[in-house]
Amino acid sequence: MNLLNRLNEDMKQAMKSKEKEKLSVIRMLKAALQNEAIKLGNKQLSEDEELTVLSREVKQRNESLQEFKKAGREDLAQKVQEELEYISVYMPEQLSDEEVEKLVQQAIAETGASSKADMGKVMGVLMPKVKGKANGALVSKLVQRHLS
């Protein structure tokens, strides 16, 4: 079942159970996916493109969460945290730090990287493997640590 069909089914369930917040998040995700399909000129997005949209939505929520916490707006931070929980249901299972570490080491060995100047090569090999499964900032930080 593709993501849009799954969202439609979950939207029906949220309507029946009168879960307003969940319904709002599902509608927002559907809109984001449909907007991406229109932008790309496709009738249907590939799984990779769907994952890109979901990752973008999660990243936006994480940034908002940090800003709200910095500003002391716990009410808004709580709302964004709930949205993140609803979105995370549709994301692939996240890799552990150890798994990411192992993938970083493999990518460095694969590219023969030895300095920070080679970081682009390593990230180019690594990001398709961890897309949607690991935080890009964490991956970047681990690569930098290994290359320094």
C-alpha positions in Angstrom: 0.0 0.0 0.0 1.5 3.3 -1.0 1.7 6.2 1.4 -1.1 8.2 -0.1 -3.5 5.2 0.2 -2.3 4.7 3.8 -2.9 8.3 4.6 -6.4 8.1 3.1 -7.3 5.1 5.3 -5.8 6.7 8.4 -7.7 9.9 7.6 -11.0 8.0 7.5 -10.2 6.4 10.9 -9.2 9.8 12.4 -12.5 11.3 11.2 -14.5 8.4 12.7 -12.7 8.6 16.0 -12.8 12.5 16.0 -9.1 12.9 16.4 -8.8 16.5 15.2 -5.0 16.9 15.6 -4.2 13.6 13.9 -6.6 14.5 11.1 -5.0 17.9 10.6 -1.5 16.4 10.4 -2.7 13.7 7.9 -4.3 16.4 5.7 -1.1 18.4 5.9 1.0 15.4 4.8 -1.4 14.6 2.0 -1.2 18.2 0.8 2.6 18.2 0.9 2.7 15.0 -1.1 0.3 16.3 -3.7 2.1 19.6 -4.0 5.4 17.7 -4.6 3.7 15.5 -7.2 2.4 18.6 -9.0 5.8 20.3 -8.7 7.5 17.3 -10.2 4.8 16.8 -12.8 4.1 13.2 -11.7 0.7 11.6 -11.1 2.3 9.5 -8.4 5.4 9.9 -6.4 8.0 7.2 -6.0 8.7 5.8 -2.6 12.0 7.8 -2.5 10.2 11.0 -3.4 7.6 10.3 -0.7 10.4 9.8 1.8 11.9 13.1 0.8 8.7 14.9 1.5 8.2 13.2 4.9 11.8 13.9 5.8 11.3 17.6 4.9 8.2 17.8 7.1 10.0 16.2 10.1 13.0 18.5 9.7 10.7 21.6 9.6 8.9 20.3 12.8 12.3 19.7 14.5 13.4 23.2 13.7 10.2 24.7 14.9 10.4 22.6 18.1 13.9 24.0 18.9 12.8 27.6 18.3 9.6 27.2 20.4 11.7 25.7 23.3 14.2 28.5 23.0 11.4 31.1 23.2 9.9 29.3 26.2 6.7 28.5 24.3 6.0 25.1 25.8 2.4 25.2 24.5 3.5 25.4 20.9 6.4 23.0 21.5 3.9 20.4 22.8 1.7 20.8 19.7 4.7 20.4 17.4 5.9 17.4 19.4 2.5 15.7 18.9 2.7 16.5 15.1 6.1 14.8 15.0 4.7 11.7 16.7 1.9 11.5 14.1 4.4 11.9 11.2 6.9 9.4 12.6 4.3 6.6 12.1 4.8 7.0 8.3 8.6 7.2 8.5 10.8 4.1 8.1 12.4 2.7 11.2 15.3 4.9 12.3 18.8 3.6 12.4 20.6 3.4 15.7 23.7 5.5 16.3 25.9 2.3 16.1 24.3 1.4 12.7 24.9 4.9 11.4 28.5 4.7 12.7 29.1 1.4 10.8 27.6 2.9 7.6 29.9 6.0 7.9 33.0 3.8 8.3 31.9 1.7 5.3 31.4 4.8 3.1 34.8 6.2 4.1 36.5 2.9 3.2 34.5 2.7 0.0 35.5 6.2 -1.1 39.1 6.0 0.2 38.5 9.4 2.0 41.2 10.6 4.3 40.5 14.3 5.0 37.7 16.7 5.4 38.2 17.7 1.8 36.7 14.3 0.9 33.6 14.8 3.0 31.4 15.5 -0.1 32.4 12.2 -1.6 31.5 10.3 1.6 28.2 12.1 2.0 27.3 11.4 -1.6 27.7 7.7 -1.1 26.2 7.7 2.4 23.1 9.8 2.2 21.1 7.5 -0.2 21.7 4.7 2.2 20.4 6.5 5.3 17.8 8.8 3.7 14.8 9.1 6.0 16.4 6.6 8.4 18.9 8.9 10.1 19.2 12.5 10.9 21.4 14.2 8.3 23.1 16.4 10.9 24.1 13.4 12.9 25.5 11.7 9.8 27.4 14.8 8.9 28.8 15.1 12.4 30.0 11.5 12.4 31.6 11.8 9.0 33.5 15.0 10.1 34.6 13.2 13.3 36.0 10.3 11.3 37.7 12.5 8.7 39.5 14.8 11.2 
